[in-house]
Amino acid sequence: MRILIVCGGTGGHIYPGLALAKVFEQQGDEILFLGCQNKMEMTLIPKYGYSIVGMPIAGLNRKHILKNFSLPYKIFKSIQRANKTINDFKPDIIIGTGGYSQFPVMVSGFLKKIPIYLQEQNSVPGLCNSVCKFFAKKVFTAYDGMEKYFGKKNILLGNPILSHSSNDEKLKQEAYKYFGLSEKKNIVLFFGGSLGATKIIDFVIEHVDDFRKQDLQVILSVGKSNEISKHALTVNWVKVLPYIDRMDYAYAISTVVVSRAGALGLSELSNNKKASIIIPSPYVTNNHQMRNAKKFAEKDAIILIPESDVDNKLMSSIKEIICDENKRKTLENNITYFDRGNSAENIVNYIKS
């Protein structure tokens, strides 16, 4: 089969597409990606060995309406690019994993009567999936109750992820060496998503001495746009990276994870059985990260801290998990409720069936 996968904008949309591509490729299928030119997918996806075509599409600017003046032209040009790509590649199916880059592709694919499938990571669908659902045969989701958005098209199979759980001792030893950290001390992983999170970065910088006093080591992902922040930290117990290419390593050796509430990140935390403190981003559309996190908090699967309470509650919550083994085990066990197993393989098999 020929599979056209459309994704982009953030890692939360890109990695599900990569996870699906990996399974399709293992089954002998041919893969091509479509995304938004000048966005991170144009450099990230080729690192995994896949080809990608870029389109000039842009998102809707909700704050400055006048900046959307050129949007119709960009959509028209993107539909042309999508149409040419589909004609050349001749896909058997098209899969969209979210983001505005998929809209022109879905329009073109629908008009050509190519089967379309969507994958929605969040507990509240984004604008593009809310529109593109009308073109799709099925929509694969990760949370209970999504049929209220997608009706009979809804299929609950979880989020496709790349960083699967592993208790391999060899992997852990490789991870300690990769990050240059000691296996004799606890490690706290701070991860603000592929674009970083200023509040989380500032917290780590302000509490460097506290980590040393607690004999803790830190891995901090600052996001490529915040790479300059690494110059503020020169101590050997804090490892600062603009981007973590080996998240499997980071999960394998971390005792506690402090993270945003991106749907894909939560799925990875579930699969890796990590005790987690979740700080939802208040800057996302429809406040969907808070809604994601509340689903987990209701099951006592995470510690949920609003961004406004980070300064007052985050350090004490980290200490609680580190010092209270019962609390840590409870969080590790409860978060597995949301693990859907090998979602990527299940989605691919469903499509082919």
Secondary structure in CASP SS format (residue, H / E / C, confidence):
PFRMAT SS
TARGET T0000
AUTHOR 0000-0000-0000
METHOD secondary structure of the structure
MODEL  1
M C 1.00
R E 1.00
I E 1.00
L E 1.00
I E 1.00
V E 1.00
C C 1.00
G C 1.00
G C 1.00
T C 1.00
G H 1.00
G H 1.00
H H 1.00
I H 1.00
Y H 1.00
P H 1.00
G H 1.00
L H 1.00
A H 1.00
L H 1.00
A H 1.00
K H 1.00
V H 1.00
F H 1.00
E H 1.00
Q H 1.00
Q C 1.00
G C 1.00
D C 1.00
E E 1.00
I E 1.00
L E 1.00
F E 1.00
L E 1.00
G E 1.00
C E 1.00
Q C 1.00
N C 1.00
K C 1.00
M C 1.00
E H 1.00
M H 1.00
T H 1.00
L H 1.00
I H 1.00
P H 1.00
K H 1.00
Y C 1.00
G C 1.00
Y C 1.00
S C 1.00
I E 1.00
V E 1.00
G E 1.00
M E 1.00
P C 1.00
I C 1.00
A C 1.00
G C 1.00
L C 1.00
N C 1.00
R C 1.00
K C 1.00
H C 1.00
I H 1.00
L H 1.00
K H 1.00
N H 1.00
F C 1.00
S C 1.00
L H 1.00
P H 1.00
Y H 1.00
K H 1.00
I H 1.00
F H 1.00
K H 1.00
S H 1.00
I H 1.00
Q H 1.00
R H 1.00
A H 1.00
N H 1.00
K H 1.00
T H 1.00
I H 1.00
N H 1.00
D H 1.00
F H 1.00
K C 1.00
P C 1.00
D C 1.00
I E 1.00
I E 1.00
I E 1.00
G E 1.00
T C 1.00
G C 1.00
G C 1.00
Y C 1.00
S C 1.00
Q H 1.00
F H 1.00
P H 1.00
V H 1.00
M H 1.00
V H 1.00
S H 1.00
G H 1.00
F H 1.00
L H 1.00
K C 1.00
K C 1.00
I C 1.00
P C 1.00
I E 1.00
Y E 1.00
L E 1.00
Q E 1.00
E C 1.00
Q C 1.00
N C 1.00
S C 1.00
V C 1.00
P C 1.00
G C 1.00
L H 1.00
C H 1.00
N H 1.00
S H 1.00
V H 1.00
C H 1.00
K C 1.00
F C 1.00
F C 1.00
A C 1.00
K C 1.00
K E 1.00
V E 1.00
F E 1.00
T E 1.00
A C 1.00
Y C 1.00
D C 1.00
G C 1.00
M C 1.00
E H 1.00
K H 1.00
Y H 1.00
F H 1.00
G H 1.00
K H 1.00
K H 1.00
N E 1.00
I E 1.00
L E 1.00
L C 1.00
G C 1.00
N C 1.00
P C 1.00
I C 1.00
L C 1.00
S C 1.00
H C 1.00
S C 1.00
S C 1.00
N C 1.00
D C 1.00
E H 1.00
K H 1.00
L H 1.00
K H 1.00
Q H 1.00
E H 1.00
A H 1.00
Y H 1.00
K H 1.00
Y H 1.00
F H 1.00
G C 1.00
L C 1.00
S C 1.00
E C 1.00
K C 1.00
K C 1.00
N C 1.00
I E 1.00
V E 1.00
L E 1.00
F E 1.00
F E 1.00
G C 1.00
G C 1.00
S C 1.00
L C 1.00
G C 1.00
A C 1.00
T H 1.00
K H 1.00
I H 1.00
I H 1.00
D H 1.00
F H 1.00
V H 1.00
I H 1.00
E H 1.00
H C 1.00
V H 1.00
D H 1.00
D H 1.00
F H 1.00
R H 1.00
K H 1.00
Q C 1.00
D C 1.00
L C 1.00
Q E 1.00
V E 1.00
I E 1.00
L E 1.00
S E 1.00
V C 1.00
G C 1.00
K H 1.00
S H 1.00
N H 1.00
E H 1.00
I H 1.00
S H 1.00
K H 1.00
H H 1.00
A H 1.00
L C 1.00
T C 1.00
V C 1.00
N C 1.00
W C 1.00
V E 1.00
K E 1.00
V E 1.00
L E 1.00
P C 1.00
Y C 1.00
I C 1.00
D C 1.00
R C 1.00
M H 1.00
D H 1.00
Y H 1.00
A H 1.00
Y H 1.00
A H 1.00
I H 1.00
S C 1.00
T C 1.00
V E 1.00
V E 1.00
V E 1.00
S E 1.00
R C 1.00
A C 1.00
G C 1.00
A H 1.00
L H 1.00
G H 1.00
L H 1.00
S H 1.00
E H 1.00
L H 1.00
S H 1.00
N H 1.00
N H 1.00
K C 1.00
K C 1.00
A E 1.00
S E 1.00
I E 1.00
I E 1.00
I C 1.00
P C 1.00
S C 1.00
P C 1.00
Y C 1.00
V C 1.00
T H 1.00
N H 1.00
N H 1.00
H H 1.00
Q H 1.00
M H 1.00
R H 1.00
N H 1.00
A H 1.00
K H 1.00
K H 1.00
F H 1.00
A H 1.00
E C 1.00
K C 1.00
D C 1.00
A C 1.00
I C 1.00
I E 1.00
L E 1.00
I C 1.00
P C 1.00
E H 1.00
S H 1.00
D H 1.00
V H 1.00
D H 1.00
N H 1.00
K H 1.00
L H 1.00
M H 1.00
S H 1.00
S H 1.00
I H 1.00
K H 1.00
E H 1.00
I H 1.00
I H 1.00
C H 1.00
D C 1.00
E H 1.00
N H 1.00
K H 1.00
R H 1.00
K H 1.00
T H 1.00
L H 1.00
E H 1.00
N H 1.00
N H 1.00
I H 1.00
T H 1.00
Y H 1.00
F H 1.00
D C 1.00
R C 1.00
G C 1.00
N C 1.00
S H 1.00
A H 1.00
E H 1.00
N H 1.00
I H 1.00
V H 1.00
N H 1.00
Y H 1.00
I H 1.00
K H 1.00
S C 1.00
END
